[in-house]
Amino acid sequence: MKMLVAIKEFTDWRKFKVKDVTVRGYDRELRNLCVHLGNPEIESIELAHITRLLNLMVECGWAMNGLIPKCQAFKKFFEYYRLRGLKVINEDLIPLPAKEFHIPRVITEEEYAKVLSVVPVKTNDPRHIRNRTIINLLWDTGARNGELLSLNVDDLDVVNRQATIRTEKNKGSRPIRQIFWTEGTNEQLLKWLHKRESLKSKIVYEEAEAVFISICSGPTLRSGKRFTIKGVGEMLRRYCNRAGIPYKNAHAYRHHMGHTIIEQTGSNADVMNILGHATLESTKIYTWMVGNELKARWQLFNEPGRPNEIHRGFDQSNTGAVQSTPYAEPVALGQSRESHGVPPKRYSVPKDSQNAKKRQKNRMAVAQIRV
């Protein structure tokens, strides 16, 4: 079977198992491999062909994290045809690079204000109205990019300022969840919905219920389709460049929401519920603090005058000076403690012994009742 034919068949099968964006990503990576190998018979593909491509990409400057989705696509592709009985390479032999961890992007309130400042407010351009609405919702809800873009008009409750969304990465235990937004964002959303209705006379909507649609200035196949994740990413990149700040993608807004919840004395369970995680384990990355944010939290517990420092011998002033603690001299044998100014030692029955006596009395009382 030629690889191009095999890719089409695999894609048609895969779309029933995962979301569309994943299917498109796998299809793209497999087609690139097909071009690289010259559309061979899939049973003639060897492991050396895969490793040679990966090594070449590393030499050309690809980061290891960029190789992960490619290897995942290759693995699923060859697993599918191995299970169908074709003599293809074992997918377990395809290497999967270890993920290189980077400090996540977190947008600050100052950066958020700068982004909004470059988005025109008094305008009839539907793109600016739509974009400002998306940015406001990202900030208020902490929802994933794809979750917002999957919204349909019927999902919205503008009276109560909430919506029911389909959770993108937790379809098992929490396939849907609610998100909420502020009054200001609600006004912007209503403005966009009104503009969206007026565009129906100019654009044919491919998905009539999609809240956010693609809008282009000239005739293009993208106009009228549901707005894409890539489109939001390019939009945010453009606004960040205009605002003069480092690029902050849609997930940076989600990280800000997780940090805000913790700063406002929220718990990891709050982060899990609001952000739609399946387990508490997933919340850890959203509560990881670095830089000035981490230093501020450290100072909260270590600044002079905190109770824990007083306990360690620091005075209650802001000087942080260590108090001198008077120690009594040891008492010699045959001398009384009072003669050295040491309080008499008081002996008490250990608490465990007291509890043991109470339990013994209770057992005796129960025995008498039974008799």
N, C-alpha and C positions, 0 to 999 in steps of 0.2 A: 504494500500500500504506500503510495506516495505521501510524503509528509504533509503537503498542503491539504490533501483530501482528509488525512487523518486529523489535522487540526480542526477542520470544519466540523467533522463528526464529533470530536471531543468537546468542542465549544457548545454544540447543540445539546449534548448530554449534561455538561457541567452547569448550564444556566438554571437547571432545576434544583441545584444543590446549594449554590451560593448567590450572593447579590450580584447585580449586573456589573458594578464597577470592578469586582474581582474577575468576572468572566472576561471583560474587555482587557484587563491587565494581563491575564494569562494568554489570551489570544495574541496580544501585541508581542509579548516576549517569545512565544513559540514561532510566530511569523519571522521575527528577527533571526531566530536560530535556523529557520528554514532557508532564509536568504543566504545566511552565512555558509550553510552546508550545500546549497545548490539543489534544494528540494529532492533529497534522496529517498530511497525506500527506507521506511522507519526501522526495518529489521537489519538494515546495514549500518545503522548508526552505532558507533562504539563509544565506550566511556572516554577514550582518549580524545574524541571530538569535542566532548563537553568540557573536559579539563583544559584543553588547548584554548578554547574560546574564553574561558574564565581567566586563565593566565594572561591572555592577550589584553583583556579588558583591564586587569590590574596594572599591566605595563603602560596602558594608555591613560591611567589616572583614575580609574573607577574606584570609589570607596567600597569597602566591604559591605556596608549596609545597602549599597546599590545593587549588589549581586544577589542578595537574599531573595527578593521577589522573583528573579530569573530562575534561581535554583528551585524554588518552590513550584514554579510553573512546570519546569522540566520533570520534577519528581512526580507530580500529579498526572502529567501526560503519559509518561512511561508506565506508571502504576496502572492506569486505566487499560492500556493495551496489553500489559502482562497478565492482568486478571482475565482478559478476554482470550488468552491462550496464544498470543503472538510471541515470537521469540525476540524480545527486545531486551535492552539492558535492564538490570535490576535497579529500581529507583533508589534503593537503600545505599547504593554505591555512589550516587551523585552527591558531592560534598555540599553541605549547607554551612556557609560561613557563620561564625559567632557574631552576634550583634555587637557593634561598637556603641557603647553608651555615651551619650552627650547630655550636657545640662539642658533641660527643656527650656524653650522660650516661654516667658511669662510677660504679658503686656502689663504695664503700669497704668495708673489713672492718668498720669501726665501724658503718656504716649497715646492713650485712648483719646484724650482731649485734642491732641495734635492731629490725629487721624481724622476726627470729626471736623476739625477746623478747615481741612482742605476739601471737604465734600460740600458743594454748594447747597444752601438751605432754600433760598428764594429762587427756585428754578422750576421750569416745567419739563425739563429733560427727564424722561422716565428712568433712565439709567441711574442718575444721581439719587432719585427718590427710592428706587429699589435698593441700591447699594447702601444707602444710609439706614434703611430698615433692617437689612441683613446684619450690618455692624452693630446696631442697637440690640438686636435679638441675641447675637453672639455674646455680647457683654452681659446682658441681663440673665440669660438662661444657662450659659455654660454648655449648651448643646453641641453635639458634633456637627461639623459642616454638612455632612450627608443627611443628618437627621432633619436639619432645617430645610434643606432643599427637597426633601421628600414630602414636605407638608402639602396637603390639599386644602382648599378653601373650607371644606366641611369639617376639617380638623380644628379650625379656629373657633374660639369663644371670646370675641372681643369685648363682650359685656363684662365678663369676669376676668379678662386678661389672662387667659390660659389656653393651652392646646394639648391635645393628645398626639404624641408622636410615636412612630415605630422605632424602637431601640435598634441601633445599627449593629452593635457587637454583642448583644445579649438577648438573642431570640429565644432562648430556652426558658429560663426562670422569669424573665421580665421582657416579654416581647413588645410591650407598650409601656409608656409612662407619661406623666404630665409635666409640662414646663410652664413657667409663669414669667410675666414681665411687668415693668413699671408703667405708670400712666403716660409718661413722656414717650416711651417706646410704642405704647398703644396708639397714641395720636399719629405717630409716624407710620405705623402699620395701616391705619385707616386711610391715610393719605395715599399710600401705595395701592391699596385695594381699589380705591376710587380711580386712580390712574390706570390700573390694570384693566378695569372694565372699559375705560375709554379707548384702550388700544385694540379692543376686539374688532373694531371697524377697520383697522389698518393691518393687523397681523392675524394670520390663521393659527390658532393655538393647536399644537399637536396633542397636548394633554390639557383638556379644557379646565380641569380642576387644579392644576399646579399653581401654587401661590407665587412662586418665583420663576420667571421665564427669561429666556435669552432675548436680548434686544440689541440689534446691530444697526448702524447708521445706513448701510447700503443693503442691496438685495443679497441675501445669504441663506444658506440652508439651515443655519443655526437659529434664525429668528423664529420665535414662537415655540421652541422646544423648552423643556424644563432646564433651568439654569444648572450648570455643572459644577462639580467640586473644583475642577481645574479653573473654571471661570471665576469662582470666588477667590481662589488663590492668586490669580493674576490681578484681580481687582484690588485686593489688599496690598499686593506688592507695589502696584502703581501709586496707591494713596500713601504708603509708607515712604516711598521715594520722594513724593511731593512734600511730605511733612518733615523730611530730613531725619528719620529715625530708622534703626535697623528693621529689617523685614520681620514682621510678626504675623504668622499665619493664623488661620482660624482656631487651631488648637491652643495657641497662646492665650486666647480669651477663656478657653475652658480651664487651663491651668490657673489663670487668675481667679476664677470662681472657686476652685478648690482651695487656694491659698486664703481667699477672703473668708470662706466658711470657718477655717481653722482660726484665723485671726479674730473672728467674732465669737470665739469660745465654742464653736461647733465641734462635733466629734467626727471621727472617721465614718461612723454610720451615716451622719448627715451628708458627708461628701458622697458616699456610695449611693444614697437614695436620690439626691439632687442631680448627680451626674449620670446616674443610670448604670452603675457598675454591677457585675454579677456577684463579686465577693469583695471583702474588705482588702484583700491582697492588691486589688487593682487600684486602690486609692493612694497607695504609698507614693507613687511618682507625682501625684498631684499635691502632695503635702510636703514635698522636699523643698527646703529653703536654702538659698545660697546668698552670698554677698551681704549687702546692707540689710536685707530682710532677715537673714539668719542672725546677723550681729545684733539687730534690735531685739530679737527674741532672747538672745543670750544675755543682753544687758538687763532685760526684764527680770531675770532670775539671779543676776550676779552684781547688780549695781550696789554701791555701799548703802547700808541701812536696811537691806532686805532681811527678813526674819532669819533666813538660813545663815547669813553672815554674822548676825548677832549671836546666833547659837554657836558659831565657831570661834567667838571671842572678840568680834568686832564691836566697836561702840555704836551707839544709836545716832551719832552725828554723821555728817556727810564726809568726814575726814578719812574714815576707813581705818583709823588707828586701832591697834590691838590693845585690848585692856589687859592689865596685869592681874593675874588670878592668884589670890593668896592661898598658899598651901600650908597646912599645919605640920609641925614637926612630928616625927614619929614618936610614939609613946614608949618609954623604956619599961622593961619588965618590973613589976612590983610598984609602979606608979599609977595613979588614977588618971583617967582621961580628963576629968574636970580640972585637975591641977595644971594642965597644959592648955587650958582654954578650949579643949575639944569637947563638943557636945557628947553626952553619954550615948553609947550605942544602944539602939532599941532593937530588940529581937521580936519578930512576929512569925506567926505560923505561916508557912508557905501557902500560897493560894491553892496549889494543887492538893495539899493535904486537907485544907478546908473543904474543897469540893469532894474529896474522897469520903470525908465524914458525912457530908450531906447525902451522898449516894447511898452510904451504908444505912443511914437512918431511914431513907426512902424504901430500901429493900426490906428492912425490918417491919416497917409499917404495912407494906404490901403483904408480907408473910402473915402478919396478925389478921389482916382483913380476910385472907384466904382461909385461915383456920376458923 
